[in-house]
Amino acid sequence: MSFDLPVLPDNWIYKPLAMCCGENSVTYGVVQPGMALDEGVPLIRVNNFNGTRLELSDVMYIAPEVEAKYSRTRLKGGEVLLTIVGSVGQVAVVPSSLAGFNVARAVAVMHPKDHIAAEWIALCLRSPLSQHLLGSRANTTVQTTINLKDLRALPIPMPPELERHTISEFIGAVDDRIALLRETNATLEAIAQALFKSWFVDFDPVRAKLEGRVPEAMDDATAALFPDSFDESESGLLPNGWTTCPIYDLATYINGAAYKAFDPNLEQRGLPIIKIAELKAGVTAQTAYSDVAMPEKFRILTGDILFSWSGNPDTSIDTFVWAHDAAWLNQHIFRVLPHAAEERSFLLQTLKHLRPTFAELARNKQTTGLGHVTVADLKRLRIVKPERIVMERFDSLVALIHARVFKNEQVVQTYIRLRDTLLPRLISGQLRLPEAETILEEAIA
């Protein structure tokens, strides 16, 4: 392949990816995995990629006799993985804990040579230049697919080993900060969800008062807000004075506009158009923009609750809080506006709590791998509605957690923008590490 490449500093060179890896090691995984099993050999698929790491909560298992036919891609640890079918361009380095795993056909495996660190190859593959070069040659007839021939020919910048190491360490440290903030947010969100479940699903304070006990982990004023008995209802036992209502009644749900209506452009004119991909990854180089005058209801504001109602039931149906600047709302996503500010925390946690229910609703209407949750579903799905004073008390507690999660996510986005800006300049030699360190520290000070 012929490329127009940035000029590298003296003593830096480009090498084809194939020359940076062991012989015949740039290849793909299991073509025919057979039926998924409850146990067997774990298989890494596209859905297991999460940022720069591998998420193992939904790993497929295949029969050992099937996996044995694909021993060439059996993992030992230290390999570089790249998604090459569907959601292409995701990269991860295999930790040693995954030794014995294998990968699916949609994942390419690379074994870097001993003197070239896997982290360097991964950084280069993540760079905008590599992503552009591979994307421009991808086959998009059915599913986006990266050809292995193009992948093997991909030019990899090769500075001296010490510079490769220090750049990898710097970007790795930024990635670690991002991972730590997201782990902190996962803990905070678990706390908020646990409190929601205790109050509004298990009714722990009501049960405690009914049994003559003092409700745990709350002051007397909060405990006094809860009834001490249950009433029978069509939905089962409900705390005295509480009701049920369709989740649709808790907010105004605004669906996005059709993508073509925005007259999308790639020159970043106007505001970014937010699809489900942007809900997960934020605004990226692949995000389209629009400078068309659209109704204000389609404008997303920082802090808005967004509910993606269409897509893969397990990976796309979810609730998000928009942590970026103003943007346009694409179809397949609801902008969810609570009727009152003090009901926001209850609404947000209710949507998050119902994620498995939404996924099942979508799965029941699934066609060609996609499912959806309709307005009719939201009108049928009834939830417990406590007295307003209890919702307000819940908000006074949980809104503080949500605010911290939101602030952490904004810091994460700052780190991501800086990393993605600095990475291509570092690996091309246009920016040296001391300058990059100064830019990073000044931006987050």
N, C-alpha and C positions, 0 to 999 in steps of 0.2 A: 504493500500500500504506500501511496505517496501522501505526505502530510505537509502542511505549512505549520512549522513548529517554532516556538519562541527560541531565540538565540540563547545558548547557555554560556555561563562564564568559562574562562579558560580552565582546563583540566576537568571539566564536566563533559559527559557524552550521553547520547541516547542509545539505548539498547532495546531490541525487540523483546517483548515479555518472554517469549519462548527461550531466549538466550539467558534470561535471569532465573529460569526454573530448570529442574531436572528434565532429562530427556523424556519426551512423550508424557509429561506430567500435567499439561494444561488440557484437561478433559472434563467430561460431564459424568454424572452419576447414574443411578439405577433407572433404566428405561422402563421396565415392566415390574413394578414392585409387588403386584398381586394385591390380595385383600389385606386391609389393615387388621392387625392382631392386637390382643391385649398385652402380649409380651413377645419378645423376639429381639431383633436387631433394630435399634433406634435409627430413624432416617431424618436427616435435616432437610426441610423444605423451605420454600420461599417465605411462608408465613412465620418461620422461626427467626427471621432477621428482624432485629429491633435496634435501629440506630447503627452503632458500630459493634453491637454485641449480638449474641445468639440467645433467644428466649426459648426455654424448653418446657413451657407449660402445656404445649399442645404438640407433642412429638408423636409421629407415626411409627409403629413397629411393623417390621416385615419378617417373613420366615427366614431363618438362617440359611436354608438351602437356596433361597432366592438371592440373598445377599452375597453368598459365596461366589456367584457368577460375576460379581462386580468388585472383586477384591482390589482392583487398581485404584478405586476411590475410597477404600476403607481408611478412615482417619486415624492418625497417630497423635495429632497435636502439632501445632506449628504451621499447618497449611493455611493458605489464603482461599477463602470462598467468595464467589461472585455470583449473584443471581443473573441468569442469562435468558430466562423465559418469563413473560408476564411483567411483573414489577421488576424490571431489569436494573442493574447497576448498584445493588446493595452489596456491601462488602463487610467481611468479618474475618478475623484471625481465629483459628480453632484453638481453644485452650486444651491443655493436656488431659483435663478431666473428661473430654469427649472422645478419648481413644477408644476405638472399636465401633464408633458410629459410622454410618455411611451417609451419602447424600442422594437427593433425587435428580432426575434428568434435568430439571430446571436450574441446577446449581453446578457451576464449574469449580473444579478443584485445582489448585496450583501448589506445587512443592518448590519453594524458592531454594536456590543453591545455598550451600552452607555459609558462604561469605556475604550473602545478601539477606538481610533480616526480613521476615514476613511482614513486620510492621511497615517497612518502607514500601514494599509492593502494595500493601493495602492502602497506604496514603496516596500513592500515585494513582491507583485505580479509583479512589474517591474524588480525585481532583476534577474540577470542571472541565479541564482539557480532555482528560481520558473519557469522562462521561459524555462529552460532546462528540468525540471521535467515534466512540462505540455506538452512541445513539444515532449518529448520522448514517451509519452503515447497517443499522438493525433492520431486520425483515419485519414489517408490520402488517403483512397480508392477513393473518389470522390473529395470532398473539405476537406481541413484540418479542423478537428473538435475536440474540447476539450470536453471530457465527463464530465458531471456534477459530477459524482461519484468521478472521479479523482480530480476534482477541490475542492470538499468538503473535501477530505482527504489531500489536500496540506498542508505540515507543515509550520507554520508561527512562526518565532522566536519572543519570547516575553520577552524583557528586562523589568526592572521596568518602571513604567509609566513615570517618569521624563526623563529617557533616551530616551524612545520612542518619547517623545515630542521634546526634543532638537535635536535629529537626524532628525526628520520630518521638523523642522524649518530650519535646515541647508540646507538640500536638497531642500526644498521649496524655500529658498532664491536664490539658484543657478538656479532653474527653472524660478524664476521671472526675473533674469538677462537675461536669454536666451530669455524669452518672450519679454522683453523690447527692446533688440537688434533687434529682428525680427520685432517688431512694428516699430522701427526706420527705418529699411530697407524697410518695406512696404510703409512708407511715402516717402522715397527717391525714390523708384521705381515709385511711383505714380507721383512724380515731373518729372522724366525723361520721363515717358509715356505721360504726359500732354504736355510737350514741343514737343515731337515727333508728337503728334496728331495735335497740333497747326500749326507746320511747314509743315508737309508732308501729312496730311489728310484733315484738314480744310483750309489749305493755308492762314492762318490769315495774315501773313505779306504781301502777294501778294494782298489780298483783300483790306487791308488798303491802300497800295500805289495806287491801282486802283481808290480808292475813295478819294484820295488826303489827307489821314490821315497819321500820323506818326505811324509806327508799334509799338505796345506796348512791353514793357519789353525787349528792345534790344537797343544797342548803334547804332550810325549812320553807323559805319563801317559794322556791321552785316546786318543792314537794306539794305545797298547798294548792298548786294549780291543777293537779291531777285528781280525777275522781277516785273514789274508793270502792267502786262496784262496776259490774258489767251489765249490759243490756243485750238481749237476743236481737239479732238482725238477720236479714237474708244472707249476709256475708259472714255470719257467725257471731261470736261474742265481740261486742264493741264496748270500750269504756263509756260509762254513763255520760250522756250529753254530746258524744262525738257522733259523726255521721260518715257516710261514704259519698263519693262523687266521682264522675269520670275524670281521669287525669286531664282530659281536654279542657275542663272547666277551670283549671288552676292557672291558665296562662293564655296568651294569644300566640298562635303558631303561624308564622309567616314562611311560606315556601319560597325558595329562591327562583330567580328568573331562568329561562332557558339559556343555555350557554351561547347559542348563536345570537341571541338578542343583544349581547354585550359587544358584538363586533370585535372579538378578541384581537389583541396585538401582542407581539413579543418584544416590542421596543420599550416596554415599561411606561407607556403613556397612560396617565390616569391612575386608577386604583387596581390592585390585584383582584382577580376573580377566584373566589374560594370554593374549591371542590373538596371532595373527601380526602384527596391526597394532601391538600394543604392543611386540613384539620390535624393530620398526623405529623406532617413534616414541617409545617410552617411554609412561608413564602420562599420559594427556591428559584433557581435559574430557569426551571421548567414552567414556572407559573406564568399564565397569560394575564394581561392587563386589559382594562377598558377605560376609554375616555368618553364613552357615550353617556348622554344625560339619561339617567334611569330614575324611576320613582324612589323616594327616600326610604321606603320600607325595605328596599333591597340593600341598603347600606348597613354593613356590619360595623359596630362600634367596639372599642376595647372593653372587654369585660362581659360582652354578650354571651348568653347561653345558646349553644348551637347543638342541634340534635340531627345526626345523620340517619335518615330513615330508609335508605336504599343501599344495596350492595351485598357483599358476602355477610351472611348472618353472624358469623363468628368473629369477623375482623373489622367490619365497617359500621355495623349498627351500634351507635354509641353516643354519649353526651360529652360535650367539650365546653370549655370556657375560653373565648377568644382572647389571647394575650398579646395580640399584635395591634398595629394601627388600623385605621379605617380601611374597609375593603368592600367588595361586592359579593353578594350572596348568590351562589349558583343553585340550580334546582337539585333536588334530592337531599337538601338540608333545610331543616326548619330553624328559623330564628325564633327563640322562645322568650317571650316577654311576660314576666310575672305581673299579675294585676296590682300587686302592692309590693313595695320594696322589702317590707318586713316578712314577706312570704317567700322571698327568693331562696333562702337556704333550704327551706322545706321542699320547695319545688325541685331544686338542683339535686338534692339527695334522693328524692323520690325517683327522679329519672335515672340516676345512677343505680339505685337499688333494683330497678325494674329491667336492667340491661338483659339478664337471662330471659325474662318474659318477652321482651322485644325481639330478641334473637330467635326465640321459638316461633313467634308470630311471623317473622320474616321467613323462617325456614319452611313454614307451612305454605307459603306462597312462592317458594323458590323456583325459578326457571333459569336455565343456562348458568347455574352457579350464583345467581343473584336473587335476593329476596327483598321485601319491602314492608314497612309499617305504614298503614294508611291513616288518614284522619278518622275514618270509620272505626279503626282499631282503637284509636285514642278516645273516641266517644264511648266505646263499649267497655273499656278497661277501667274498672272502678277501684279507687284507692281509699284508704282511711283518711278522713279529714278531721283533725282535732279542733278543739275550740281555738279561736284566733289568738287568745292570750298565750296559749301553749306554743303555737307557731312562732309568736313574737319572741318568747323566751328562748326557744331553740335557735332562732336567728341570732339573738344577742350572744350566744355561745359559739355557734358554728361559723358565723360570718367572720370571726377573728381567724379561725383556721383557714377558711377559704381565702382570706386576704393574704395570709402568709404563703399559701400554696401558689396563689396568683403572682405574688412578688417573686417567689423562687422561679416560677416559670418564665417570667420576664427576664430574669438574670440568665436563665438557661438560653433563651433566645438571643440575648446579647452575646454570650459565649459562642453560640452556633454561628451567628453572623460574622463575628471576628475570626473564628477558626476557618470558616469557608472563604473569607476574604484573604487571610494570611497564607493559607495552605498553598494555593497555586503560585503565589509569589515566592514562597520559600523553596518549593521543590523545583522551581525554574531558575533560582539564583537571583531573581530580581530584588529580593529583600533578604537581608542577613539576620541571623537570629537575635543579636542584641537589639536591633531596631524593632523586631516583632515583639520582643518581650516588653519594650517600652510602650508600644502601641496598646498592647493588651492591658497592662497595669493602669495606664491612663484612662482607658475606656471603662474600666470597672471600678475605678476609685470612687 
